[in-house]
């Protein structure tokens, strides 16, 4: 009988500890990237523009507002791309100290990591002069501005107020009530288990 009571006491302690630690399992959500990713030229990709649409990349860039932490991807075949400076962009001159060497892997991704103008061009001078170059005006990503609306919201309906405790009756807050409830359930479980054990003993 003593072993049975010891088991149910251990069960009561376990239930109480699980209730106490129920709110301690909240994990941090991993940060989500806030930048957008764009395919340069969309369906046209990265290629030499047709003669009648030589400024196709200027038109494409004008339809999008780029921000820091956005990224752009160049999709192409048998070509190249690289980030260049302003002079190299306008003169299609790769000897003008381009910031990065050109790449030719067919799928090149660049992160826009600073505000200001960013310049890209094909390493093929002839392609560059035919319009295969891109200039972007990258904006700083500002924090959201809090609302300045100070108008008073409509008053919510008054909740029903439960009657207060009678004189001399102890007052119980929500945390105490929750703990008492959990202990009550655990106590009922112990009583039920003890009752069953006693009934089994009597029958035996």
Secondary structure, DSSP 8 states (H G I E B T S, - for coil): -HHHHHHHHHHHHHHHHHHHTGGG------------EEETTGGG-SS---GGGTTHHHHHHHT--EETT-EEEEE-SS--BEEE-HHHHHHT-TTTT-SS--B-SSEEEEE--SSEEEEEE-SSHHHHHTT-EEEEEEE---------------------------TT-----HHHHHHHHHHHHHHHHHHHHHHHHHHHHHH-
